[in-house]
Amino acid sequence: GVVEMMLDATGNYTKALTEERLFVWHASLFPTGLSGMSIIRVGSWRDDSSGPMQVVSGPVGREKVHYEAPPAGRVPDEIAKFLRWFEQPGDMDPLLIAGLAHLWFVTIHPFDDGNGRIARAIADMALARSEKTGQRFYSMSAQIRREHKGYYDTLEWTQKGELDVTRWQDWFLNCLLRAIEGAQETLGAVLGKARFWERFTHEPLNERQIKVLNRLLDGFEGKLTTTKWAKVAKCSQDTAYRDILDLIGRGALQKDAGGGRSTSYSLIIE
C-alpha cells in the first residue's frame, strides 16, 4: 500500500512519472477496490458518475464544500500537462518543484480517493530527485500528516484563490524545514544514546540498570528516586539503592542537590 508506493517513489526517483505508474500506485492503495465501504474506480481516472468531485466536511445537509475539482472530462489532459512539466520543469528551484507538484496534482484530484497520499509521494519523489538520493532521514509525507490542519487550511486558501501559490509554497518550505529539524533532533537523540551505551561496552550492566537507564534516556517523567527505581525495575528499595550507587561509581548517574527522603538522581551525558 502506502509503504510500497513511497519506496517506489523515492527509491526509483530517476524513473519517469507516467500515467501507468500513477495507476499502479493507486491500485496498491486500494487492493480490494474499496475505500471504506464504497466501491471506487481503481487504477483509472475518476468519471464523476456520482456527481462532481468535491472535498467536503460537516454533517449531512450542512456540508461545507472546501474545493471542487475540475470535471472528469478534463482530467486526462490536465494530467498529461502535469506529467510533461514534472519531467521537464525547467530551471525552477528543486524545492519549489516539489511544492508545486504536490499542489498541482492534488488540485487536479484525478482519482476517486487517495489523491492526497499520491500527491505526498510525488512531492517526496521530487525531493529525492533534488537530492539525487532515495535515502533520507526525514519524511515530508509524515510531517504533512502531523500538520494536517495547517495543510488543509493553506491548501483550501490557495485553491480558492487566483493562481497565486506564494502562500502555499511558503507553508510547504517551512513544513519541509520542520521535517528536517525534527529528523535532526531524533537522530541526535539516537546518536546520544549510542554514545552513552558505548561507555559500558566492557562493563556489563544488570537488566534492572539497563531497563531504568533506557527509560531515562527516552525521557523519564519527574525525578528519579530509589522508590521510582524500585517500581520500574520491580525490585526492593535496597536493591534499587545498590544499583544506583553502582552507576554513580561508574559515572552514569549523579546525585542531585538536596537529600534525605527526597534524594534524586540524574543521568550524566558526556
Helices and strands as residue ranges (DSSP letters): H 2-11, H 19-29, E 34-35, E 38-39, E 54-57, E 64-68, G 72-74, H 75-87, H 94-108, H 115-131, H 140-146, H 148-159, H 166-198, H 207-217, H 226-233, H 237-249, E 253-255, G 260-262, E 265-267
